[in-house]
């Protein structure tokens, strides 16, 4: 993997912020005066700059009773007037850039990509919008439309539906137990202006945030955000695990299955990396599964790296969820025995390519850096060359992978979903 930053960048950042850059990885990591953490990976030859703002906040509100409020607040602040009467969204759109808002149960990401020349003005606008901006009736009304559309899209996304149902079973309370979006537009309409303002005032503080830059960026951007914003920070919010793993049968949009396991926290670096590898290898066609997936069946496996408890998930869609369950769990059982070295090496190469391809563009790298920093493990981000993640990969062996499977992936929580019959009109 090519080096992502030059030594001169590390020196510049140290002069600007008083925080020593991470010289070992070549990517600058640190914390700003206002409490926000930052990550910078420079590629001067890139035509674009990627800017990420990641916040460790609950998508359903601090009482977990308002699904959609994080998305509402984030869109409203993007649409509120700031510089010269224009909003952040108008500023980004006006230079041909893009802005994406991605809430997950306990992390909120705002990802922006703009032409390289527009990076300084965009960073200033981002800081003003999210750290000092005020939501008004107009911006909230615009946000309701955006969030309503997204909520409808999510209801028709089978993977998101399965994850919501699975997390509700895996966790007994907290943001991971509650949907990111409500089931109806009326529920969004019931979230009033003062409620959204109170949430935004608490959530959108630099102390809750990580700012990530990649592509055509440099350390001078930090001066535009270093002292902006309200003081204070929230501690990481826990979602306690439910009791004994169980199987739940539900009705939903499709015939499908969700299988989940409580995995290691992000601090258990080698185990977390091993489960990332398992998620990549599990559905490999040459792994040696006893049966093909049932006709028309599709499946995906992921390890969600989280600060407290990671989650290993397998989602399958097909006409026979019980048969899917049997095949997928049989595949997983095969990984309890160490793979042969040639097969392991081939799967490892595919895994490394998958990681590299996910961060090969500035936005992917900025999102990757921001996610891990907001999760409390900036140095573990896969985008850091020769960093903690790379070192964990170098320690992977067939025996370590098999041991991780036996330790974490033995007792699944399962959601079997049958499709609701369509009514004749």
Long-range contacts (C-beta under 8 A, 24 or more apart in sequence): 1-356, 1-385, 3-385, 4-41, 4-42, 4-43, 4-214, 4-365, 4-383, 4-384, 4-385, 5-40, 5-41, 5-42, 6-42, 6-44, 9-40, 9-42, 9-218, 9-219, 12-218, 12-219, 12-220, 13-40, 13-219, 13-222, 16-219, 16-220, 16-222, 16-223, 16-226, 17-219, 17-222, 17-226, 22-379, 22-384, 24-386, 24-387, 25-379, 25-384, 25-385, 25-386, 25-387, 26-384, 26-385, 26-386, 27-369, 27-383, 27-384, 27-385, 27-387, 28-219, 29-373, 29-378, 29-379, 32-206, 32-211, 32-222, 32-225, 32-226, 32-227, 33-226, 33-227, 34-131, 34-206, 34-207, 34-225, 34-226, 34-227, 34-228, 34-229, 34-231, 35-205, 35-206, 35-207, 35-209, 35-229, 35-231, 35-232, 35-233, 36-206, 36-207, 36-209, 36-210, 36-211, 36-225, 36-229, 37-209, 37-210, 37-211, 37-373, 37-374, 37-378, 38-210, 38-211, 38-212, 38-213, 38-222, 38-373, 39-210, 39-211, 39-212, 39-213, 39-366, 39-369, 39-370, 39-373, 39-378, 39-381, 40-212, 40-213, 40-214, 40-217, 40-218, 40-219, 40-221, 40-222, 41-213, 41-214, 41-217, 41-365, 41-366, 41-369, 41-383, 42-213, 42-214, 42-215, 42-216, 42-217, 42-218, 43-214, 43-215, 43-216, 43-362, 44-216, 44-218, 45-216, 46-116, 46-215, 46-216, 46-362, 47-115, 47-116, 47-216, 48-113, 48-114, 48-115, 48-116, 48-215, 48-216, 48-362, 49-113, 49-114, 49-115, 49-116, 49-118, 49-119, 49-122, 49-213, 49-214, 49-215, 49-216, 49-217, 49-362, 50-111, 50-112, 50-113, 50-212, 50-213, 50-214, 50-215, 50-217, 50-361, 50-362, 50-363, 50-365, 50-366, 50-367, 51-111, 51-112, 51-113, 51-114, 51-119, 51-122, 51-123, 51-126, 51-211, 51-212, 51-213, 51-217, 51-366, 52-109, 52-110, 52-111, 52-112, 52-210, 52-211, 52-212, 52-213, 52-214, 52-363, 52-366, 52-367, 52-369, 52-370, 53-109, 53-110, 53-126, 53-130, 53-209, 53-210, 53-211, 53-370, 54-107, 54-108, 54-109, 54-110, 54-209, 54-210, 54-211, 54-212, 54-370, 54-371, 54-373, 54-374, 55-107, 55-108, 55-109, 55-203, 55-204, 55-208, 55-209, 55-210, 55-374, 56-106, 56-107, 56-208, 56-234, 56-236, 56-237, 56-307, 56-374, 56-375, 56-376, 57-106, 57-107, 57-108, 57-203, 57-204, 57-208, 57-234, 58-105, 58-106, 58-174, 58-175, 58-178, 58-237, 59-103, 59-104, 59-105, 59-106, 59-108, 59-175, 59-178, 59-180, 60-105, 60-175, 60-178, 60-179, 60-180, 61-199, 62-199, 62-202, 64-173, 64-174, 64-175, 64-177, 64-178, 65-178, 66-191, 66-195, 66-199, 67-178, 67-179, 67-180, 67-181, 67-182, 67-187, 68-147, 68-151, 68-180, 68-181, 68-182, 68-187, 68-188, 68-191, 69-191, 69-195, 69-196, 69-199, 70-103, 70-108, 70-180, 70-199, 70-203, 71-101, 71-103, 71-143, 71-146, 71-147, 71-150, 71-151, 71-180, 71-181, 72-140, 72-143, 72-144, 72-147, 72-188, 72-191, 72-196, 73-135, 73-143, 73-196, 73-199, 73-200, 73-203, 73-204, 74-101, 74-103, 74-108, 74-110, 74-130, 74-143, 75-101, 75-142, 75-143, 75-146, 75-147, 76-135, 76-139, 76-140, 76-142, 76-143, 76-196, 76-200, 77-129, 77-130, 77-133, 77-135, 77-139, 77-200, 77-204, 78-110, 78-129, 78-143, 79-138, 79-139, 79-142, 79-143, 80-129, 80-133, 80-134, 80-135, 80-136, 80-139, 81-139, 82-125, 82-128, 82-129, 82-133, 83-121, 83-124, 83-125, 83-128, 87-129, 87-139, 88-125, 88-126, 88-128, 88-129, 88-130, 88-133, 91-121, 91-122, 91-125, 92-122, 92-125, 95-122, 97-122, 103-180, 104-180, 105-167, 105-175, 105-176, 105-178, 105-180, 105-239, 106-174, 106-175, 106-176, 106-237, 106-239, 106-306, 107-371, 107-374, 107-375, 108-203, 109-367, 109-370, 109-371, 111-363, 111-366, 111-367, 113-215, 113-362, 113-363, 116-215, 116-216, 119-213, 119-216, 119-217, 119-221, 120-220, 120-221, 120-224, 123-213, 123-221, 123-224, 123-225, 124-224, 124-225, 126-225, 127-224, 127-225, 127-228, 127-229, 128-228, 130-204, 130-209, 131-204, 131-205, 131-206, 131-209, 131-225, 131-228, 131-229, 131-230, 132-228, 132-229, 132-230, 133-204, 134-197, 135-193, 135-196, 135-197, 135-200, 136-193, 137-193, 140-193, 140-196, 144-185, 144-188, 144-189, 147-181, 147-188, 148-185, 148-188, 150-181, 151-181, 151-182, 151-185, 151-188, 154-180, 154-181, 155-181, 155-183, 155-253, 156-253, 158-253, 158-254, 158-256, 158-315, 158-317, 159-300, 159-315, 161-252, 161-253, 161-417, 162-252, 162-256, 162-257, 162-258, 162-315, 162-415, 162-417, 163-258, 163-313, 163-315, 165-248, 165-250, 165-252, 165-258, 165-415, 165-417, 166-258, 166-259, 166-260, 166-313, 166-413, 166-415, 167-260, 167-311, 169-242, 169-246, 169-248, 169-260, 169-413, 169-415, 170-241, 170-242, 170-260, 170-262, 170-311, 170-413, 171-239, 171-240, 171-241, 171-242, 172-240, 172-241, 172-242, 172-243, 173-239, 173-240, 174-237, 174-238, 174-239, 174-240, 175-237, 175-239, 176-239, 177-239, 201-230, 202-234, 204-229, 205-229, 205-230, 205-231, 205-232, 205-233, 206-230, 207-231, 207-232, 207-233, 207-234, 208-233, 208-234, 209-374, 210-370, 210-373, 210-374, 210-378, 211-370, 212-366, 212-367, 212-369, 212-370, 212-373, 213-366, 214-362, 214-363, 214-365, 214-366, 214-369, 214-383, 215-362, 215-365, 215-366, 216-362, 236-307, 236-308, 236-376, 238-308, 239-308, 239-309, 241-309, 242-413, 245-411, 245-412, 245-413, 245-414, 246-413, 246-414, 247-413, 247-414, 247-415, 247-416, 248-413, 248-414, 248-415, 248-416, 249-415, 249-416, 249-417, 249-418, 250-415, 250-416, 250-417, 250-418, 251-417, 251-418, 251-419, 251-420, 252-417, 252-418, 252-419, 252-420, 253-419, 253-420, 254-317, 254-417, 254-419, 255-317, 255-318, 255-319, 255-320, 255-321, 255-417, 255-418, 255-419, 256-315, 256-316, 256-317, 256-318, 256-321, 256-417, 257-314, 257-315, 257-316, 257-317, 257-321, 257-322, 257-324, 257-325, 257-328, 257-414, 257-415, 257-416, 257-417, 258-313, 258-314, 258-315, 258-414, 258-415, 258-417, 259-313, 259-314, 259-315, 259-316, 259-325, 259-328, 259-329, 259-412, 259-413, 259-414, 259-415, 260-311, 260-312, 260-313, 260-314, 260-412, 260-413, 260-414, 261-311, 261-312, 261-408, 261-409, 261-410, 261-411, 261-412, 261-413, 262-309, 262-310, 262-311, 262-408, 263-303, 263-309, 263-310, 263-311, 263-312, 263-408, 263-409, 264-309, 264-310, 264-408, 265-306, 265-307, 265-308, 265-309, 265-310, 266-305, 266-306, 266-307, 266-310, 266-372, 266-375, 266-376, 266-377, 266-380, 267-377, 269-380, 269-388, 269-389, 269-392, 270-392, 270-395, 270-396, 270-400, 271-404, 271-407, 271-408, 272-303, 272-305, 272-310, 272-380, 272-392, 273-389, 273-392, 273-393, 273-396, 274-396, 274-400, 274-401, 274-403, 274-404, 275-303, 275-310, 275-312, 275-404, 275-408, 275-409, 276-303, 276-305, 276-351, 277-347, 277-348, 277-351, 277-393, 277-396, 277-401, 278-303, 278-312, 278-332, 278-335, 278-401, 278-404, 278-405, 278-409, 279-303, 279-312, 280-347, 280-350, 280-351, 280-354, 281-335, 281-347, 281-350, 281-351, 282-314, 282-328, 282-331, 282-332, 282-335, 283-331, 284-347, 284-350, 286-343, 286-346, 287-331, 287-334, 287-335, 287-343, 287-347, 288-334, 289-327, 289-330, 289-331, 289-334, 290-327, 290-330, 291-326, 291-327, 291-330, 292-327, 293-318, 293-324, 293-327, 294-318, 294-319, 294-320, 294-323, 294-324, 294-327, 295-319, 297-324, 299-324, 299-328, 305-372, 305-375, 306-375, 307-375, 307-376, 307-377, 312-408, 312-409, 321-416, 321-417, 321-418, 322-416, 325-414, 325-416, 329-412, 332-405, 332-409, 335-401, 335-402, 335-405, 335-409, 336-402, 336-405, 336-406, 337-402, 338-397, 338-398, 338-399, 338-401, 338-402, 339-398, 339-401, 339-402, 340-398, 341-398, 344-397, 344-398, 344-401, 348-393, 348-396, 351-393, 352-393, 355-382, 358-382, 359-383
